[in-house]
Amino acid sequence: MPISRPLDEDVRKHLTPLAAAPGIGRIMFLTLLCGVISILNHDSPKLGSFEGIAAKTFYFSAAAAALCYFRLKNMGANPWLSLVATIPFAGVLVILPCIFCQSHFMQSQKVDKGPRIVLSLILLLIVAAVLMALVSTTT
């Protein structure tokens, strides 16, 4: 049985970015997530029933958790945080950074300018939707 040893510095600098950052990138994550959504939105016989909605929610949560696991690994975060993606509404707190943060985010703590603007707009829209829902229920 071979003994594992740490990589030498000259070997480490020749690693490809994929080997240096395991997991999937944000473009692949977003593509696969959209694919899961489109598959789950396909017409089914129980489209409006509670069982159909509950099943779709469960399947989406499981698929999102699996995708988030590999994306969080790529970002340098704890991959077990992907279990939060299985919780409805709270999963957004894990899925949004997976979409907008680049590889090795936990080491650099910097987000590109474009995704930062889009993320700010999405969070603003979420807050506005919650406030509108609160206002409409009180009146």
TORPA-4810 file (N, C-alpha, C, O; in nm, 3 decimals):
<nodes>
NODE_1_0.084_-0.118_0.000_0.000_0.000_0.000_0.089_0.125_0.000_0.172_0.141_0.089_M
NODE_2_0.072_0.213_-0.100_0.158_0.331_-0.106_0.127_0.430_0.006_0.013_0.442_0.052_P
NODE_3_0.230_0.499_0.047_0.216_0.600_0.152_0.192_0.735_0.085_0.269_0.775_-0.003_I
NODE_4_0.086_0.804_0.126_0.059_0.935_0.067_0.148_1.039_0.134_0.176_1.032_0.253_S
NODE_5_0.191_1.134_0.056_0.276_1.241_0.108_0.228_1.372_0.050_0.163_1.374_-0.054_R
NODE_6_0.260_1.483_0.117_0.218_1.613_0.063_0.286_1.642_-0.071_0.397_1.598_-0.097_P
NODE_7_0.215_1.717_-0.153_0.269_1.751_-0.284_0.382_1.853_-0.272_0.376_1.944_-0.189_L
NODE_8_0.482_1.835_-0.355_0.591_1.932_-0.359_0.540_2.061_-0.424_0.439_2.059_-0.495_D
NODE_9_0.608_2.171_-0.399_0.566_2.300_-0.453_0.569_2.302_-0.605_0.479_2.360_-0.667_E
NODE_10_0.669_2.241_-0.667_0.675_2.241_-0.814_0.564_2.156_-0.875_0.518_2.187_-0.985_D
NODE_11_0.522_2.050_-0.808_0.410_1.970_-0.856_0.280_2.046_-0.839_0.193_2.043_-0.927_V
NODE_12_0.266_2.114_-0.728_0.143_2.188_-0.698_0.117_2.300_-0.799_0.001_2.325_-0.833_R
NODE_13_0.221_2.367_-0.847_0.197_2.478_-0.939_0.161_2.430_-1.079_0.112_2.509_-1.160_K
NODE_14_0.185_2.302_-1.110_0.149_2.248_-1.241_0.012_2.183_-1.243_-0.030_2.130_-1.346_H
NODE_15_-0.058_2.184_-1.130_-0.192_2.126_-1.127_-0.288_2.211_-1.209_-0.275_2.333_-1.214_L
NODE_16_-0.382_2.147_-1.272_-0.484_2.221_-1.345_-0.579_2.286_-1.246_-0.589_2.239_-1.133_T
NODE_17_-0.650_2.391_-1.285_-0.745_2.453_-1.194_-0.853_2.358_-1.146_-0.900_2.370_-1.033_P
NODE_18_-0.892_2.262_-1.231_-0.994_2.166_-1.190_-0.943_2.076_-1.078_-1.016_2.045_-0.984_L
NODE_19_-0.817_2.035_-1.088_-0.760_1.951_-0.983_-0.735_2.032_-0.856_-0.747_1.980_-0.746_A
NODE_20_-0.702_2.160_-0.873_-0.676_2.244_-0.757_-0.806_2.283_-0.687_-0.808_2.307_-0.566_A
NODE_21_-0.915_2.290_-0.763_-1.044_2.326_-0.706_-1.145_2.217_-0.741_-1.212_2.225_-0.844_A
NODE_22_-1.157_2.115_-0.656_-1.251_2.007_-0.688_-1.395_2.057_-0.683_-1.424_2.159_-0.620_P
NODE_23_-1.482_1.987_-0.748_-1.622_2.026_-0.751_-1.659_2.081_-0.887_-1.586_2.062_-0.985_G
NODE_24_-1.773_2.148_-0.894_-1.820_2.203_-1.021_-1.819_2.355_-1.015_-1.837_2.414_-0.908_I
NODE_25_-1.797_2.417_-1.129_-1.795_2.563_-1.137_-1.935_2.622_-1.136_-2.035_2.549_-1.140_G
NODE_26_-1.943_2.754_-1.130_-2.074_2.818_-1.118_-2.157_2.809_-1.245_-2.280_2.803_-1.237_R
NODE_27_-2.095_2.807_-1.362_-2.171_2.793_-1.486_-2.232_2.654_-1.495_-2.349_2.640_-1.530_I
NODE_28_-2.154_2.552_-1.463_-2.205_2.415_-1.464_-2.313_2.398_-1.358_-2.413_2.330_-1.382_M
NODE_29_-2.295_2.459_-1.241_-2.395_2.452_-1.134_-2.527_2.512_-1.181_-2.633_2.451_-1.164_F
NODE_30_-2.521_2.630_-1.240_-2.642_2.697_-1.286_-2.709_2.618_-1.399_-2.832_2.609_-1.404_L
NODE_31_-2.629_2.562_-1.489_-2.684_2.483_-1.599_-2.756_2.359_-1.547_-2.868_2.329_-1.590_T
NODE_32_-2.693_2.288_-1.455_-2.755_2.167_-1.400_-2.878_2.201_-1.317_-2.977_2.127_-1.320_L
NODE_33_-2.874_2.312_-1.243_-2.989_2.353_-1.163_-3.108_2.388_-1.252_-3.222_2.353_-1.222_L
NODE_34_-3.081_2.459_-1.362_-3.188_2.491_-1.457_-3.243_2.364_-1.522_-3.363_2.354_-1.549_C
NODE_35_-3.155_2.267_-1.548_-3.200_2.140_-1.603_-3.291_2.066_-1.507_-3.392_2.009_-1.549_G
NODE_36_-3.258_2.067_-1.379_-3.343_2.003_-1.278_-3.478_2.073_-1.272_-3.582_2.007_-1.264_V
NODE_37_-3.478_2.205_-1.275_-3.604_2.280_-1.270_-3.690_2.250_-1.392_-3.811_2.232_-1.379_I
NODE_38_-3.629_2.245_-1.509_-3.708_2.218_-1.629_-3.763_2.076_-1.630_-3.874_2.054_-1.677_S
NODE_39_-3.688_1.980_-1.579_-3.739_1.842_-1.572_-3.855_1.834_-1.474_-3.955_1.767_-1.501_I
NODE_40_-3.843_1.902_-1.359_-3.949_1.896_-1.259_-4.073_1.974_-1.301_-4.183_1.945_-1.253_L
NODE_41_-4.059_2.071_-1.390_-4.174_2.148_-1.436_-4.245_2.082_-1.553_-4.344_2.136_-1.604_N
NODE_42_-4.196_1.968_-1.596_-4.263_1.895_-1.704_-4.401_1.853_-1.657_-4.419_1.816_-1.541_H
NODE_43_-4.499_1.859_-1.747_-4.637_1.827_-1.709_-4.645_1.686_-1.651_-4.589_1.591_-1.706_D
NODE_44_-4.716_1.675_-1.541_-4.738_1.546_-1.479_-4.886_1.534_-1.447_-4.956_1.636_-1.441_S
NODE_45_-4.937_1.413_-1.426_-5.081_1.398_-1.400_-5.127_1.464_-1.271_-5.243_1.505_-1.261_P
NODE_46_-5.039_1.474_-1.173_-5.078_1.533_-1.044_-5.023_1.675_-1.031_-4.972_1.711_-0.925_K
NODE_47_-5.032_1.754_-1.135_-4.968_1.886_-1.135_-5.017_1.976_-1.023_-4.936_2.041_-0.957_L
NODE_48_-5.148_1.981_-1.000_-5.200_2.073_-0.900_-5.225_2.012_-0.765_-5.259_2.083_-0.671_G
NODE_49_-5.210_1.881_-0.752_-5.241_1.817_-0.625_-5.130_1.842_-0.524_-5.017_1.877_-0.559_S
NODE_50_-5.165_1.825_-0.397_-5.067_1.845_-0.291_-4.954_1.743_-0.301_-4.838_1.777_-0.277_F
NODE_51_-4.987_1.619_-0.337_-4.884_1.516_-0.347_-4.784_1.548_-0.457_-4.664_1.525_-0.442_E
NODE_52_-4.834_1.602_-0.568_-4.745_1.638_-0.678_-4.651_1.752_-0.641_-4.533_1.749_-0.674_G
NODE_53_-4.705_1.851_-0.571_-4.623_1.964_-0.529_-4.521_1.921_-0.425_-4.405_1.962_-0.431_I
NODE_54_-4.563_1.837_-0.330_-4.471_1.789_-0.227_-4.360_1.704_-0.287_-4.245_1.714_-0.247_A
NODE_55_-4.395_1.620_-0.385_-4.294_1.536_-0.449_-4.194_1.621_-0.526_-4.074_1.596_-0.520_A
NODE_56_-4.244_1.722_-0.600_-4.153_1.809_-0.674_-4.061_1.887_-0.580_-3.943_1.904_-0.610_K
NODE_57_-4.115_1.932_-0.467_-4.033_2.004_-0.370_-3.924_1.913_-0.315_-3.810_1.955_-0.300_T
NODE_58_-3.959_1.789_-0.284_-3.862_1.695_-0.231_-3.753_1.666_-0.334_-3.634_1.667_-0.301_F
NODE_59_-3.793_1.640_-0.458_-3.695_1.609_-0.562_-3.603_1.727_-0.590_-3.483_1.710_-0.608_Y
NODE_60_-3.660_1.848_-0.593_-3.577_1.966_-0.615_-3.480_1.986_-0.499_-3.364_2.019_-0.522_F
NODE_61_-3.526_1.968_-0.377_-3.440_1.985_-0.261_-3.324_1.885_-0.263_-3.210_1.920_-0.233_S
NODE_62_-3.354_1.762_-0.297_-3.250_1.660_-0.302_-3.148_1.690_-0.413_-3.027_1.678_-0.392_A
NODE_63_-3.197_1.730_-0.530_-3.106_1.762_-0.640_-3.025_1.887_-0.609_-2.905_1.892_-0.638_A
NODE_64_-3.088_1.988_-0.549_-3.016_2.111_-0.514_-2.909_2.083_-0.409_-2.800_2.140_-0.415_A
NODE_65_-2.938_1.996_-0.313_-2.840_1.962_-0.209_-2.720_1.891_-0.272_-2.606_1.918_-0.235_A
NODE_66_-2.746_1.800_-0.365_-2.637_1.728_-0.430_-2.550_1.824_-0.512_-2.427_1.816_-0.507_A
NODE_67_-2.613_1.914_-0.587_-2.536_2.010_-0.666_-2.461_2.108_-0.576_-2.346_2.141_-0.603_L
NODE_68_-2.526_2.154_-0.469_-2.461_2.248_-0.376_-2.341_2.184_-0.308_-2.243_2.253_-0.280_C
NODE_69_-2.347_2.054_-0.282_-2.235_1.985_-0.219_-2.108_2.003_-0.302_-2.004_2.040_-0.249_Y
NODE_70_-2.118_1.976_-0.432_-2.000_1.988_-0.518_-1.961_2.132_-0.544_-1.843_2.162_-0.558_F
NODE_71_-2.058_2.222_-0.550_-2.027_2.364_-0.572_-1.960_2.424_-0.449_-1.865_2.501_-0.462_R
NODE_72_-2.008_2.391_-0.330_-1.946_2.442_-0.208_-1.804_2.389_-0.191_-1.717_2.457_-0.138_L
NODE_73_-1.782_2.267_-0.237_-1.648_2.210_-0.235_-1.556_2.293_-0.325_-1.440_2.317_-0.290_K
NODE_74_-1.607_2.336_-0.440_-1.531_2.418_-0.534_-1.502_2.556_-0.476_-1.397_2.614_-0.503_N
NODE_75_-1.595_2.608_-0.397_-1.578_2.741_-0.339_-1.484_2.739_-0.218_-1.436_2.844_-0.176_M
NODE_76_-1.457_2.621_-0.163_-1.372_2.612_-0.045_-1.451_2.617_0.084_-1.392_2.626_0.192_G
NODE_77_-1.583_2.610_0.075_-1.667_2.612_0.195_-1.693_2.468_0.241_-1.658_2.372_0.172_A
NODE_78_-1.753_2.455_0.358_-1.786_2.323_0.410_-1.897_2.263_0.325_-2.007_2.319_0.321_N
NODE_79_-1.873_2.151_0.257_-1.975_2.095_0.169_-2.099_2.046_0.243_-2.206_2.034_0.182_P
NODE_80_-2.088_2.018_0.371_-2.205_1.971_0.446_-2.307_2.082_0.466_-2.420_2.056_0.508_W
NODE_81_-2.269_2.204_0.436_-2.363_2.315_0.441_-2.473_2.298_0.336_-2.576_2.364_0.342_L
NODE_82_-2.449_2.209_0.240_-2.548_2.184_0.136_-2.676_2.124_0.192_-2.780_2.129_0.126_S
NODE_83_-2.672_2.068_0.310_-2.794_2.014_0.371_-2.896_2.124_0.399_-3.016_2.097_0.410_L
NODE_84_-2.850_2.248_0.412_-2.943_2.360_0.432_-3.029_2.380_0.308_-3.140_2.431_0.316_V
NODE_85_-2.977_2.339_0.191_-3.053_2.354_0.066_-3.178_2.268_0.066_-3.268_2.292_-0.016_A
NODE_86_-3.189_2.170_0.154_-3.308_2.086_0.159_-3.422_2.153_0.234_-3.536_2.107_0.227_T
NODE_87_-3.394_2.260_0.306_-3.496_2.330_0.382_-3.561_2.435_0.291_-3.491_2.522_0.238_I
NODE_88_-3.693_2.427_0.272_-3.758_2.527_0.186_-3.734_2.669_0.236_-3.733_2.694_0.356_P
NODE_89_-3.714_2.761_0.146_-3.688_2.903_0.166_-3.551_2.930_0.226_-3.486_3.027_0.186_F
NODE_90_-3.503_2.851_0.319_-3.369_2.870_0.375_-3.262_2.824_0.276_-3.148_2.870_0.283_A
NODE_91_-3.299_2.735_0.186_-3.205_2.687_0.086_-3.155_2.796_-0.006_-3.048_2.783_-0.065_G
NODE_92_-3.231_2.903_-0.018_-3.189_3.017_-0.102_-3.059_3.077_-0.048_-2.977_3.127_-0.126_V
NODE_93_-3.039_3.072_0.083_-2.918_3.126_0.143_-2.793_3.048_0.103_-2.682_3.100_0.111_L
NODE_94_-2.810_2.924_0.060_-2.698_2.844_0.013_-2.689_2.846_-0.139_-2.580_2.851_-0.195_V
NODE_95_-2.805_2.843_-0.207_-2.805_2.834_-0.352_-2.754_2.962_-0.417_-2.680_2.956_-0.515_I
NODE_96_-2.793_3.078_-0.366_-2.748_3.205_-0.428_-2.597_3.223_-0.424_-2.539_3.257_-0.528_L
NODE_97_-2.530_3.202_-0.312_-2.383_3.212_-0.318_-2.320_3.108_-0.410_-2.216_3.134_-0.470_P
NODE_98_-2.382_2.992_-0.423_-2.330_2.890_-0.515_-2.336_2.940_-0.659_-2.250_2.904_-0.740_C
NODE_99_-2.435_3.020_-0.690_-2.448_3.073_-0.826_-2.350_3.187_-0.851_-2.293_3.197_-0.960_I
NODE_100_-2.329_3.272_-0.752_-2.257_3.397_-0.777_-2.112_3.401_-0.733_-2.038_3.488_-0.779_F
NODE_101_-2.067_3.314_-0.646_-1.929_3.319_-0.597_-1.836_3.236_-0.684_-1.875_3.130_-0.734_C
NODE_102_-1.714_3.285_-0.704_-1.618_3.213_-0.787_-1.547_3.104_-0.707_-1.566_3.091_-0.586_Q
NODE_103_-1.464_3.027_-0.777_-1.388_2.920_-0.712_-1.296_2.979_-0.605_-1.248_3.091_-0.619_S
NODE_104_-1.273_2.903_-0.502_-1.188_2.944_-0.389_-1.236_3.073_-0.324_-1.155_3.154_-0.279_H
NODE_105_-1.367_3.093_-0.319_-1.423_3.214_-0.260_-1.386_3.228_-0.113_-1.361_3.338_-0.066_F
NODE_106_-1.383_3.118_-0.041_-1.358_3.125_0.103_-1.217_3.174_0.134_-1.194_3.232_0.240_M
NODE_107_-1.122_3.153_0.042_-0.987_3.202_0.064_-0.974_3.349_0.024_-0.909_3.427_0.094_Q
NODE_108_-1.036_3.387_-0.087_-1.020_3.525_-0.136_-1.122_3.621_-0.078_-1.093_3.740_-0.062_S
NODE_109_-1.243_3.572_-0.045_-1.352_3.653_0.009_-1.387_3.771_-0.083_-1.428_3.877_-0.036_Q
NODE_110_-1.370_3.752_-0.213_-1.403_3.857_-0.310_-1.498_3.800_-0.414_-1.481_3.688_-0.461_K
NODE_111_-1.598_3.881_-0.449_-1.694_3.844_-0.553_-1.673_3.938_-0.671_-1.649_4.057_-0.653_V
NODE_112_-1.681_3.881_-0.791_-1.667_3.964_-0.911_-1.774_4.073_-0.911_-1.877_4.059_-0.846_D
NODE_113_-1.749_4.182_-0.985_-1.840_4.296_-0.984_-1.977_4.264_-1.044_-2.079_4.301_-0.987_K
NODE_114_-1.980_4.194_-1.159_-2.107_4.162_-1.223_-2.199_4.078_-1.135_-2.314_4.116_-1.114_G
NODE_115_-2.151_3.964_-1.083_-2.236_3.884_-0.996_-2.277_3.956_-0.868_-2.384_3.930_-0.813_P
NODE_116_-2.192_4.046_-0.820_-2.227_4.121_-0.699_-2.348_4.211_-0.722_-2.435_4.223_-0.635_R
NODE_117_-2.354_4.273_-0.839_-2.468_4.359_-0.872_-2.595_4.276_-0.888_-2.700_4.313_-0.836_I
NODE_118_-2.585_4.164_-0.959_-2.702_4.078_-0.980_-2.750_4.020_-0.848_-2.871_4.014_-0.823_V
NODE_119_-2.658_3.977_-0.763_-2.695_3.922_-0.633_-2.765_4.027_-0.547_-2.862_3.996_-0.478_L
NODE_120_-2.716_4.150_-0.551_-2.780_4.258_-0.476_-2.922_4.284_-0.525_-3.013_4.305_-0.445_S
NODE_121_-2.940_4.282_-0.657_-3.075_4.302_-0.713_-3.169_4.189_-0.674_-3.285_4.213_-0.641_L
NODE_122_-3.121_4.066_-0.678_-3.206_3.952_-0.641_-3.245_3.960_-0.494_-3.361_3.938_-0.459_I
NODE_123_-3.150_3.990_-0.408_-3.181_4.002_-0.265_-3.279_4.117_-0.241_-3.367_4.106_-0.156_L
NODE_124_-3.264_4.226_-0.314_-3.357_4.339_-0.302_-3.497_4.298_-0.347_-3.596_4.336_-0.283_L
NODE_125_-3.507_4.221_-0.455_-3.637_4.173_-0.501_-3.701_4.077_-0.401_-3.823_4.079_-0.383_L
NODE_126_-3.621_3.993_-0.337_-3.674_3.901_-0.236_-3.729_3.979_-0.117_-3.838_3.949_-0.068_I
NODE_127_-3.655_4.080_-0.071_-3.702_4.162_0.040_-3.828_4.237_0.001_-3.921_4.246_0.081_V
NODE_128_-3.834_4.290_-0.121_-3.953_4.361_-0.166_-4.073_4.268_-0.174_-4.184_4.308_-0.138_A
NODE_129_-4.053_4.146_-0.221_-4.164_4.050_-0.229_-4.216_4.014_-0.090_-4.337_4.001_-0.071_A
NODE_130_-4.126_3.997_0.005_-4.168_3.966_0.142_-4.244_4.083_0.202_-4.347_4.063_0.267_V
NODE_131_-4.195_4.203_0.181_-4.264_4.321_0.234_-4.402_4.338_0.170_-4.498_4.373_0.238_L
NODE_132_-4.412_4.315_0.039_-4.541_4.327_-0.026_-4.639_4.221_0.025_-4.759_4.248_0.040_M
NODE_133_-4.589_4.101_0.052_-4.675_3.996_0.105_-4.723_4.032_0.246_-4.839_4.007_0.281_A
NODE_134_-4.635_4.091_0.326_-4.673_4.132_0.461_-4.777_4.245_0.457_-4.872_4.244_0.536_L
NODE_135_-4.759_4.340_0.367_-4.851_4.452_0.357_-4.988_4.404_0.307_-5.091_4.450_0.355_V
NODE_136_-4.988_4.311_0.211_-5.116_4.265_0.157_-5.193_4.180_0.258_-5.315_4.176_0.252_S
NODE_137_-5.126_4.113_0.349_-5.196_4.033_0.450_-5.253_4.119_0.562_-5.351_4.080_0.627_T
NODE_138_-5.193_4.234_0.586_-5.240_4.320_0.695_-5.354_4.410_0.650_-5.427_4.463_0.734_T
NODE_139_-5.372_4.428_0.521_-5.481_4.516_0.474_-5.600_4.439_0.428_-5.700_4.498_0.386_T
</nodes>
